[in-house]
Amino acid sequence: MSLHKRFSDEDLKRIKTAVQQAESKISGEIVPFIVEKSDAYTIASYRAAVLSAAVFFLSIIFIDRYLPEYAVYDPIFIFLLVLAGGILGAWLTAKAGALQRIFISQEHFDRVTKQKAEAAFLQEEVFNTKQRTGILIFISFFEHEVIVMADKGISKVVEQKEWDSMVKALIDKIKAGDTIGGLETCIARCGQILLEKEFTITADDTNELKDDLRIQ
């Protein structure tokens, strides 16, 4: 199922309403952003190809040593078998997310997801607010990662533990199968934080960024 099909029109409306309500009293912009994966992870396919080709080659050696009646001695045929093994490993890994996880470290997942969140921050121009009070709520499903990224107008006055607590609560909701409810709570909490830090709405305040859920 594609990511767009996971969310109904009612789900999208709920998120938009949550953003509008949170922003109704604050001078700030909240941007919810969801992706299926933060990267294609082609490195996993390369690693799988090498491993699979090695397994095919070792199998040929094993057969040659212990099952000589089935041994292959044509070098071109051996090369094609090893090549086919590598291609098979790469193809299976590209198609199966579970296999990709075997070849990618958590550190790599964390780094790539952060880079994707930073790209989304720039793409959606979360920085483009008068008081630099934009907040990005970024979810990447494949990596099971959530990042809350605040612009410098907010980050300089809000402790990291606030964002960490928010991330944990949202992850718990996602694990429980309530992504929309978790996002609504997270968005509301962002609004509360800005109110607590006195980023209140002003007479000349305008809605600088759209309120919709971004899905990529």
Backbone bond lengths (Angstrom), bond angles and torsions (degrees), N, CA, C in turn:
res aa  C-N    CA-C-N  psi(-1)  N-CA   C-N-CA  omega(-1)  CA-C   N-CA-C  phi
1 M - - - 1.458 - - 1.525 109.53 -
2 S 1.337 116.67 131.16 1.456 120.13 179.13 1.526 109.68 -70.17
3 L 1.317 114.32 157.89 1.462 119.27 -177.01 1.525 111.41 -61.99
4 H 1.332 117.17 -37.80 1.461 120.54 -179.59 1.533 111.14 -61.40
5 K 1.331 117.00 -34.27 1.457 120.47 -177.59 1.520 113.06 -78.05
6 R 1.318 117.11 -12.20 1.467 119.83 178.38 1.526 111.80 -69.36
7 F 1.323 115.46 -24.78 1.460 119.47 -173.80 1.521 110.45 -116.63
8 S 1.317 114.99 128.11 1.457 121.23 179.42 1.522 110.10 -80.17
9 D 1.312 115.11 169.82 1.469 119.65 175.45 1.521 110.70 -59.86
10 E 1.331 116.11 -35.01 1.461 120.47 178.73 1.529 110.69 -66.45
11 D 1.346 116.69 -38.71 1.464 120.65 177.09 1.527 110.53 -61.07
12 L 1.324 115.77 -46.53 1.470 120.59 -179.39 1.527 110.97 -63.12
13 K 1.323 115.36 -38.30 1.467 119.93 178.70 1.526 110.52 -65.11
14 R 1.340 116.55 -40.38 1.469 120.60 179.42 1.527 111.16 -60.80
15 I 1.337 116.48 -42.73 1.461 119.87 -179.75 1.524 110.59 -66.95
16 K 1.320 116.48 -43.55 1.462 119.85 179.73 1.526 110.71 -61.68
17 T 1.326 116.70 -41.98 1.463 121.10 178.21 1.529 110.71 -63.51
18 A 1.342 116.47 -40.70 1.468 120.37 -179.85 1.526 110.49 -62.90
19 V 1.325 116.68 -40.78 1.472 120.54 178.78 1.530 109.69 -65.67
20 Q 1.328 116.82 -45.06 1.466 120.58 -179.27 1.524 111.34 -61.62
21 Q 1.325 116.80 -41.44 1.462 120.25 179.53 1.526 111.22 -67.25
22 A 1.328 116.53 -41.95 1.467 120.15 -179.35 1.523 111.31 -65.34
23 E 1.340 116.22 -35.80 1.459 120.34 -176.95 1.528 113.17 -86.08
24 S 1.322 116.63 -5.53 1.469 119.49 -174.76 1.529 113.27 -68.39
25 K 1.344 116.56 -20.27 1.469 119.66 -178.26 1.520 112.91 -119.07
26 I 1.313 117.06 2.92 1.458 119.32 -173.99 1.527 112.21 -123.98
27 S 1.317 114.82 159.01 1.450 121.43 172.60 1.529 106.72 -100.55
28 G 1.303 115.22 80.13 1.457 120.69 -176.73 1.510 110.35 -169.54
29 E 1.333 116.65 166.09 1.453 122.12 -179.11 1.521 109.35 -127.70
30 I 1.330 116.23 133.42 1.463 122.35 -179.26 1.520 108.25 -115.08
31 V 1.325 116.25 125.30 1.468 121.49 -174.94 1.533 110.01 -121.16
32 P 1.335 118.12 105.54 1.467 120.51 174.27 1.530 110.32 -84.47
33 F 1.334 116.56 134.00 1.464 121.32 -172.80 1.534 108.42 -141.52
34 I 1.331 116.64 125.08 1.468 121.34 -178.16 1.521 110.50 -124.74
35 V 1.337 115.88 135.48 1.462 120.85 172.80 1.526 109.06 -128.11
36 E 1.326 116.26 154.45 1.463 120.65 175.55 1.524 110.09 -72.88
37 K 1.350 115.52 -47.23 1.460 121.51 178.67 1.523 108.32 -141.25
38 S 1.320 116.07 149.95 1.453 119.78 178.99 1.524 112.47 -88.94
39 D 1.329 117.16 -8.99 1.458 120.41 -179.25 1.528 109.00 -163.63
40 A 1.332 116.55 160.06 1.468 120.67 176.79 1.521 111.41 -79.61
41 Y 1.328 117.23 -17.68 1.466 123.61 179.06 1.523 112.36 53.49
42 T 1.324 115.87 52.30 1.471 120.27 177.54 1.525 111.63 -64.35
43 I 1.342 117.20 -24.30 1.459 119.96 177.84 1.522 110.61 -59.74
44 A 1.338 116.64 -32.51 1.463 119.98 178.22 1.525 110.48 -64.94
45 S 1.331 117.07 -39.20 1.466 121.09 178.54 1.522 110.81 -66.03
46 Y 1.334 117.02 -39.66 1.463 120.14 178.54 1.532 110.40 -63.37
47 R 1.321 115.90 -44.73 1.462 119.76 -179.51 1.524 111.05 -65.11
48 A 1.325 115.72 -40.38 1.461 119.74 178.83 1.523 110.99 -65.99
49 A 1.335 116.03 -36.98 1.473 120.05 178.87 1.519 110.75 -62.16
50 V 1.328 116.38 -45.01 1.466 120.26 -179.93 1.526 110.47 -63.47
51 L 1.325 116.43 -45.61 1.465 120.23 -179.31 1.528 111.42 -63.55
52 S 1.324 116.33 -45.30 1.459 120.49 -178.65 1.527 111.25 -64.88
53 A 1.327 117.32 -41.25 1.465 120.96 178.12 1.527 110.15 -63.24
54 A 1.335 116.50 -39.29 1.463 120.35 178.80 1.531 110.99 -64.62
55 V 1.330 115.93 -40.51 1.473 120.14 178.32 1.519 110.54 -62.92
56 F 1.321 117.65 -42.78 1.466 121.21 178.23 1.532 110.26 -62.21
57 F 1.329 115.84 -43.06 1.464 119.43 -178.56 1.528 111.43 -65.54
58 L 1.326 116.60 -43.68 1.463 120.33 178.30 1.520 111.17 -65.10
59 S 1.328 116.76 -33.18 1.462 120.52 177.30 1.527 110.97 -64.88
60 I 1.322 115.30 -38.75 1.466 119.89 177.79 1.532 110.25 -64.15
61 I 1.332 116.51 -41.04 1.471 120.76 178.10 1.528 110.31 -64.84
62 F 1.332 115.79 -42.67 1.464 120.37 179.54 1.533 110.51 -60.61
63 I 1.319 116.11 -45.82 1.466 120.23 179.83 1.525 110.91 -63.21
64 D 1.327 115.49 -41.71 1.461 119.81 179.49 1.526 111.25 -61.32
65 R 1.340 116.97 -34.61 1.468 121.16 -175.51 1.527 112.43 -84.58
66 Y 1.324 116.35 -41.43 1.463 118.85 -171.70 1.540 114.03 -110.69
67 L 1.321 117.04 -17.64 1.469 120.79 178.95 1.525 108.97 -131.69
68 P 1.305 117.31 62.49 1.468 120.66 -173.41 1.520 114.57 -58.57
69 E 1.336 116.05 -25.16 1.468 117.81 -179.97 1.530 112.40 -67.38
70 Y 1.361 116.27 -19.01 1.473 120.55 178.73 1.535 111.97 -106.35
71 A 1.307 115.83 5.99 1.463 119.81 -174.57 1.525 112.16 -68.35
72 V 1.342 113.59 151.41 1.462 121.56 177.96 1.532 107.51 -115.00
73 Y 1.332 116.93 131.49 1.464 120.48 -176.41 1.525 112.96 -119.02
74 D 1.295 116.62 -4.05 1.465 120.27 178.42 1.540 108.78 -77.83
75 P 1.322 119.39 114.63 1.475 121.55 -176.17 1.529 113.33 -61.38
76 I 1.312 116.24 -34.70 1.463 118.96 179.05 1.524 110.24 -67.45
77 F 1.324 116.15 -41.04 1.471 120.18 178.88 1.528 110.67 -65.86
78 I 1.346 115.47 -39.81 1.473 119.26 177.58 1.524 110.17 -62.44
79 F 1.335 115.95 -44.00 1.471 120.13 178.31 1.530 111.08 -59.25
80 L 1.334 116.97 -43.95 1.463 120.68 -179.33 1.526 111.70 -66.01
81 L 1.342 116.57 -36.54 1.466 119.96 177.73 1.529 110.98 -64.66
82 V 1.337 115.83 -45.25 1.471 120.16 179.65 1.526 110.06 -64.95
83 L 1.324 116.52 -41.60 1.468 120.59 177.74 1.527 111.07 -61.72
84 A 1.336 116.48 -43.40 1.469 120.72 178.52 1.527 110.65 -62.00
85 G 1.338 115.48 -38.58 1.468 118.89 177.50 1.510 112.25 -62.05
86 G 1.336 115.61 -42.94 1.459 119.47 178.36 1.512 112.39 -63.88
87 I 1.316 116.55 -43.20 1.468 121.30 179.70 1.525 110.47 -64.04
88 L 1.330 115.74 -41.82 1.468 120.13 179.46 1.530 110.73 -61.75
89 G 1.333 116.72 -45.34 1.466 120.19 179.63 1.515 112.38 -61.67
90 A 1.334 116.03 -42.24 1.465 120.34 179.38 1.516 111.23 -65.36
91 W 1.334 116.87 -42.47 1.467 121.52 -178.07 1.525 111.31 -65.73
92 L 1.330 116.26 -45.59 1.464 119.45 -179.41 1.526 111.17 -62.99
93 T 1.318 116.70 -39.78 1.460 120.22 -179.13 1.521 111.60 -68.61
94 A 1.334 116.49 -37.90 1.465 120.11 178.52 1.519 111.38 -65.33
95 K 1.348 116.74 -30.39 1.465 121.09 -177.41 1.524 113.14 -87.84
96 A 1.317 117.12 -26.16 1.471 120.46 -173.46 1.520 110.77 -114.30
97 G 1.329 116.26 111.68 1.459 120.85 179.63 1.513 112.82 -60.21
98 A 1.339 116.88 -33.99 1.461 120.64 -179.37 1.521 110.96 -62.21
99 L 1.330 117.02 -36.34 1.463 120.59 177.79 1.524 111.23 -71.07
100 Q 1.331 116.90 -35.68 1.464 119.38 178.08 1.523 111.11 -59.28
101 R 1.324 116.26 -37.81 1.460 120.06 -178.29 1.526 111.82 -61.93
102 I 1.328 117.60 -28.55 1.457 121.33 -179.91 1.529 111.23 -65.66
103 F 1.335 115.43 -33.89 1.465 120.31 -172.67 1.526 113.95 -101.01
104 I 1.332 117.60 1.46 1.468 121.10 -179.46 1.522 109.57 -121.16
105 S 1.319 117.17 130.53 1.465 121.29 179.14 1.520 110.76 -78.99
106 Q 1.319 116.17 159.49 1.458 120.79 177.66 1.522 110.29 -64.15
107 E 1.316 116.86 -34.47 1.466 120.49 177.58 1.534 110.81 -61.17
108 H 1.327 115.80 -40.32 1.470 120.40 178.57 1.529 110.16 -66.08
109 F 1.349 116.29 -43.92 1.463 120.38 177.11 1.529 110.58 -57.46
110 D 1.329 116.39 -45.93 1.468 120.80 -178.58 1.526 111.08 -61.36
111 R 1.323 116.26 -44.16 1.460 120.56 -178.00 1.529 112.04 -65.41
112 V 1.328 115.65 -45.40 1.467 119.94 -178.61 1.526 111.01 -66.22
113 T 1.335 116.80 -40.95 1.461 120.27 -179.78 1.527 111.07 -64.78
114 K 1.315 116.64 -40.40 1.464 119.87 177.46 1.527 110.71 -62.75
115 Q 1.342 116.18 -42.30 1.467 119.91 178.54 1.525 111.06 -62.68
116 K 1.336 116.63 -39.38 1.463 120.60 179.01 1.521 110.37 -66.56
117 A 1.327 117.24 -40.20 1.466 120.90 178.14 1.527 110.46 -64.50
118 E 1.313 116.75 -41.17 1.466 120.22 177.96 1.528 111.13 -63.63
119 A 1.343 115.95 -38.99 1.469 120.13 177.37 1.526 110.65 -64.74
120 A 1.339 116.70 -40.58 1.462 121.21 178.07 1.528 110.64 -64.90
121 F 1.325 116.56 -37.87 1.471 121.92 178.07 1.527 110.15 -58.43
122 L 1.324 115.90 -43.30 1.463 120.50 179.14 1.523 111.44 -74.70
123 Q 1.329 116.07 -42.78 1.475 121.12 -178.41 1.518 111.85 -58.84
124 E 1.320 116.28 -42.50 1.465 121.07 -178.28 1.527 112.48 -88.88
125 E 1.322 116.49 2.47 1.469 122.80 178.10 1.529 111.99 53.85
126 V 1.320 115.27 45.25 1.465 119.91 178.69 1.515 110.53 -63.44
127 F 1.332 116.23 -23.42 1.466 121.70 178.71 1.534 112.16 -76.13
128 N 1.323 115.95 -13.69 1.468 120.18 -170.59 1.531 111.89 -88.75
129 T 1.322 115.81 60.39 1.470 121.60 175.02 1.526 108.40 -126.84
130 K 1.310 115.39 154.23 1.462 121.30 -173.16 1.527 112.25 -57.12
131 Q 1.335 116.94 -44.52 1.464 120.63 -176.77 1.525 113.01 -103.24
132 R 1.340 116.61 12.86 1.459 122.77 -177.90 1.532 109.97 55.27
133 T 1.348 114.36 50.74 1.460 120.52 -176.22 1.533 111.69 -118.37
134 G 1.312 116.60 41.01 1.460 120.38 176.18 1.520 111.15 -90.34
135 I 1.339 115.77 147.04 1.461 121.75 177.29 1.527 108.87 -130.28
136 L 1.317 116.48 127.42 1.458 122.21 175.45 1.521 109.41 -102.49
137 I 1.335 116.06 127.62 1.469 121.28 172.96 1.526 106.12 -108.28
138 F 1.320 116.43 107.55 1.460 122.29 -170.67 1.531 110.65 -111.94
139 I 1.341 115.64 127.44 1.467 121.43 178.00 1.523 108.81 -122.94
140 S 1.327 116.46 128.67 1.462 121.78 174.02 1.526 107.31 -121.44
141 F 1.333 116.42 109.74 1.461 121.12 -170.03 1.527 113.49 -66.57
142 F 1.325 117.43 -46.76 1.462 120.16 -174.36 1.525 111.64 -58.32
143 E 1.325 115.73 -42.50 1.466 120.41 -178.18 1.529 113.04 -83.30
144 H 1.340 117.02 -6.87 1.468 121.99 -175.48 1.528 110.49 56.80
145 E 1.330 114.70 45.38 1.465 119.92 -176.17 1.528 110.90 -119.71
146 V 1.334 114.76 142.59 1.465 122.36 173.05 1.524 107.46 -129.52
147 I 1.320 116.06 132.84 1.464 121.38 177.74 1.526 108.50 -130.30
148 V 1.320 115.93 128.53 1.469 120.86 172.26 1.521 106.28 -108.79
149 M 1.333 115.57 117.51 1.460 121.35 -173.94 1.525 109.49 -120.33
150 A 1.313 115.99 117.11 1.465 121.01 -178.60 1.516 110.71 -105.50
151 D 1.320 115.83 145.25 1.461 120.60 177.04 1.532 109.26 -70.36
152 K 1.325 115.47 167.88 1.462 120.34 -169.56 1.522 113.89 -64.37
153 G 1.339 117.78 -24.80 1.459 119.00 177.97 1.516 112.48 -64.03
154 I 1.330 116.30 -27.95 1.468 121.68 179.94 1.525 111.28 -98.43
155 S 1.335 116.33 -45.85 1.466 120.16 -173.38 1.526 112.85 -58.91
156 K 1.329 117.02 -28.96 1.472 119.34 -178.39 1.527 113.01 -73.93
157 V 1.337 117.51 -13.87 1.468 119.61 -178.68 1.529 112.86 -120.33
158 V 1.329 117.82 0.22 1.463 121.47 179.52 1.525 109.26 -117.66
159 E 1.313 116.69 128.33 1.466 121.11 -178.79 1.524 111.05 -70.75
160 Q 1.323 116.28 150.12 1.457 122.32 -177.94 1.523 111.92 -60.33
161 K 1.332 117.14 -31.78 1.461 119.87 -178.08 1.529 111.92 -61.88
162 E 1.335 117.22 -26.30 1.468 120.55 176.92 1.526 109.92 -64.95
163 W 1.335 116.21 -46.05 1.463 120.08 179.83 1.526 110.90 -68.78
164 D 1.333 116.68 -38.71 1.467 120.35 179.44 1.527 111.12 -61.35
165 S 1.332 116.01 -42.43 1.457 121.00 178.78 1.532 110.80 -63.65
166 M 1.325 115.47 -40.86 1.461 120.93 179.74 1.535 110.91 -65.02
167 V 1.324 116.19 -42.62 1.464 121.55 179.45 1.523 110.50 -62.17
168 K 1.324 116.69 -45.75 1.465 120.70 -179.81 1.526 111.65 -60.23
169 A 1.326 116.35 -43.73 1.465 120.60 -179.42 1.523 110.89 -63.93
170 L 1.323 117.34 -40.10 1.463 121.17 179.93 1.525 110.99 -68.71
171 I 1.331 117.22 -41.04 1.468 120.72 177.63 1.526 110.53 -61.49
172 D 1.316 116.93 -42.20 1.470 120.77 178.43 1.524 110.76 -59.90
173 K 1.319 116.79 -41.48 1.466 121.19 179.02 1.530 111.10 -65.75
174 I 1.319 116.54 -41.39 1.462 120.46 179.88 1.520 110.02 -64.13
175 K 1.332 117.15 -43.23 1.464 121.35 178.36 1.522 111.29 -61.64
176 A 1.328 115.77 -31.49 1.468 120.86 179.36 1.521 111.99 -82.15
177 G 1.334 117.07 -0.74 1.458 121.22 178.00 1.516 114.57 86.15
178 D 1.316 116.87 15.47 1.467 120.35 -178.30 1.529 109.94 -119.58
179 T 1.323 116.32 65.24 1.466 120.93 -179.07 1.527 111.56 -61.85
180 I 1.327 116.82 -44.38 1.463 120.47 -177.81 1.526 111.18 -64.91
181 G 1.337 116.16 -45.26 1.460 119.37 177.85 1.517 111.65 -61.76
182 G 1.335 116.04 -39.20 1.458 120.17 178.22 1.514 112.22 -64.52
183 L 1.330 115.58 -40.75 1.467 119.87 177.93 1.527 111.17 -65.31
184 E 1.327 116.28 -41.84 1.468 119.83 178.92 1.534 110.32 -58.51
185 T 1.337 116.40 -45.02 1.461 120.86 179.87 1.520 111.26 -64.83
186 C 1.330 116.05 -42.00 1.466 121.17 -179.68 1.525 110.95 -64.56
187 I 1.317 116.28 -43.34 1.468 120.95 179.40 1.534 110.40 -62.81
188 A 1.329 115.38 -44.22 1.466 119.81 179.32 1.528 110.76 -61.66
189 R 1.334 116.34 -40.01 1.466 120.27 -179.59 1.530 110.89 -66.37
190 C 1.321 117.21 -37.28 1.462 120.52 176.29 1.531 110.13 -59.93
191 G 1.331 115.79 -43.13 1.454 120.39 177.56 1.514 112.07 -61.68
192 Q 1.336 116.11 -40.27 1.468 120.43 179.60 1.526 110.90 -65.08
193 I 1.318 116.19 -41.27 1.465 120.26 -179.76 1.528 110.75 -61.20
194 L 1.317 116.22 -44.78 1.464 119.12 179.51 1.524 111.62 -64.32
195 L 1.337 116.57 -36.60 1.465 119.36 175.97 1.524 110.89 -65.02
196 E 1.331 116.15 -43.57 1.463 120.83 -179.81 1.531 111.17 -61.95
197 K 1.314 116.33 -32.56 1.470 120.74 -179.69 1.536 111.26 -91.77
198 E 1.334 115.30 10.49 1.473 123.34 173.77 1.526 113.80 65.43
199 F 1.331 115.38 33.77 1.462 119.20 170.22 1.528 107.75 -89.87
200 T 1.309 115.22 65.17 1.463 120.43 -175.17 1.531 111.19 -82.70
201 I 1.309 115.43 156.68 1.454 121.32 -177.58 1.530 110.11 -66.82
202 T 1.314 115.47 144.37 1.461 121.37 179.99 1.525 110.31 -112.22
203 A 1.315 115.63 167.13 1.463 120.50 -176.31 1.524 112.14 -62.73
204 D 1.313 116.90 -32.44 1.466 120.22 -177.95 1.531 113.02 -97.37
205 D 1.345 115.85 14.55 1.466 120.07 -177.20 1.534 110.99 -66.63
206 T 1.322 115.86 138.46 1.465 121.98 175.77 1.522 109.15 -126.92
207 N 1.328 115.55 156.90 1.463 120.18 177.28 1.533 107.84 -80.22
208 E 1.332 115.60 100.50 1.460 120.49 -170.39 1.528 113.76 -81.63
209 L 1.332 117.14 -23.99 1.461 121.38 179.35 1.526 108.95 -131.54
210 K 1.317 116.82 147.86 1.465 120.10 -177.87 1.523 110.59 -65.03
211 D 1.330 116.23 155.51 1.456 122.38 -172.84 1.527 114.05 -94.63
212 D 1.313 117.98 -0.42 1.467 121.21 -173.42 1.528 112.45 -75.96
213 L 1.334 114.67 157.10 1.455 121.75 170.44 1.528 108.75 -71.95
214 R 1.318 117.01 127.65 1.453 121.22 175.71 1.515 109.14 -90.23
215 I 1.309 117.28 130.37 1.459 122.14 178.68 1.517 108.55 -125.83
216 Q 1.329 116.05 129.11 1.461 119.61 -178.32 1.521 110.43 -130.80
